[in-house]
Amino acid sequence: MKKLIINADDLGLSRAVSRGIETAHRQGAVTSASLLVNFPAFAAGVRVARDNPRLGVGVHLNIIRGAPALAAEKVKPLLGGDGKFTGNFWEIGRRGKSAEFLAAAAAEYRAQIEKALAAGVAIDHLDFEKHHGVWRPLYEIGRQLAAEYRVGLRVYREPLFFVWRHLSFPTASALAASARLWLYQRYAHRQRGAGAVNYFFGQSHIGRLDEKFMLALIANCPTGVSELMCHPGLRDEAEETALAPLVGKTWITARRDRELAALTARDWRAVADEYGVTLGTFGV
C-alpha cells in the first residue's frame, strides 16, 4: 500500500494564502492543510475547511510568530516585550527547558486546538510552525495532545537517500536542514507514539516544489504512508504589507505561487492512480 498525504502548511496565514490552498485542493494535488489559528485570516482558513469537506485539516501549533490565542498574561513566558511570540527558533529551544515555559506552551497549544474545534473544524492532525516541535519537550507535549485528541502528528523523517536518488537535486543547505531535523527526531525523542506516517518529504525542497519533483515523488513513492509538506498560495502585496508587523515575511513568500502552479500542473490524482498511489489525509 502506498499512500501520500499532500499537506499545505499555513492555512489561515492570510486570505490570499488560504485561497491558494483552496485552489490547490480543488484543482490540484493538495489533500490536507494545517490551520494557523492565531492570525487575522483565521476565519478565511475556517471558511476553506468548511467549504471543502474532503480536505483534511489539522492545527499548525504556533508559538513562533504572531500573538497568542490566550490572553497575554496567561502565557508570558512565551512572549517578548511587545506581547507577541519571539519568532526565534533557537531561543525557544533554550527557554524550552523551563517548566514555566513548557506549561505556558502546553496551555497555548491546547487553546489553539480548542479554538479550531469551536469554529467547527474537524481536525485530524497536529504539526508545528517552523518545525519548532523538534525540541524534545515541545514535541512530547504535541505527542500527548495528539493522543488525547486522537489525531495524527507530523514526523520529520525525510529519507535522505531516497531524496538523493529519486528526486530533483536539492540545495546543500536545504538537504543539511532536513538531515538536522531527522537527527533531532531520531536521536532526541525516538519518535515515540508518532503515529502511522512512515515518511516525510518536502523539507529538502521547501519552496522549490515543481512539476518534475511531484512526478518523481509519485512515481517512486515508497510503500507505506508518506506526507509531503508544501506551501502553495496566492500573492496579495497589500495584505502582506499589512500583516508584516504581526507575522513578518519569509523567503518562501515569493515562491508560494510557484508551488501552487506545480500542484495544479496536472491531474495529479490520475497520475497517482497510474502509479498505484492513494492520495489521502491523516484521517482517511
Steps between C-alpha positions, in 0.01 A plus 500: 500500500629842403322801647608861458365788709568830323474756778499877445637690798379845609126491432374818670831684467328746266190513285712466184692199628174338609346552156810351341480191720134461406593518132778245552243267655215549254710514183815319606669251725454640853303266725574651842584833663631633832302788652660795680242616753669811641515720190238749376414277202391211725140545383614464138670173589189375677291591195730288279472207742120533514452528124732211414396197706743267322795714612659360815583781744736507796630767737833666425608543864669837527705670769740647246330808356191710542295553815378218727151353497493535879517828687857626518514483881435124485797424274759763596797258480432457126493869414737783434461853629252586227254232611567281196690175455875549468537350152832340593528123450824472700370717784200268531736204528698673775197621697320168446696347788296706747197339665322836494561537126381146426183546705420817305573324169269210590221743594543698177507187284180376663333840453587496130357151456184593688458818294506295180251249642270777626494643148367168373823367347531122533876473538694185414863587580743734673830646385726789601559840342863532383563146629554627856361170625832330431599623845438192711286646785270677253465195277406298808219746573385468140512120521286502814247737344483293181424192709240686707317640197556180301662668202819452302832671565759603242834321516813651343625176351613596151689206341804687374640215289163476323501876443853488360421205273154577364416868533637808330827602660445719809729778611768402750360733768147359465629143512703585811191651666302186424779283643507712817124460553528125441780469752311702762203269477689175468740551787327754723154355531508167316166597342299328773132474418553685174206336329463321172695731267819332381670771296509878472593694184533865408758639740790444263306677223312756709381782274637314198229251416448480126327269254812286459522446876133407528521245220819346642353466849175340383678269256741380769278532808617250763275235647317623809361842591688815399435869558609770256520845659434785258433875511267608219326834501397807307676834537341821627762766564263733685396222737862389550604855584218538751584169666878550509513665847316202647625199308804626310608382157701194409699412192234246406236773454614575146490131404149409609347564159769281340409211727133559422582477129684170553219353708242582232715424195342161434216279612716362779228267626500328161879486506490349848249239385732408214781427746284325758520785754201608711479871575341543840495677836614421853147388570416307182 
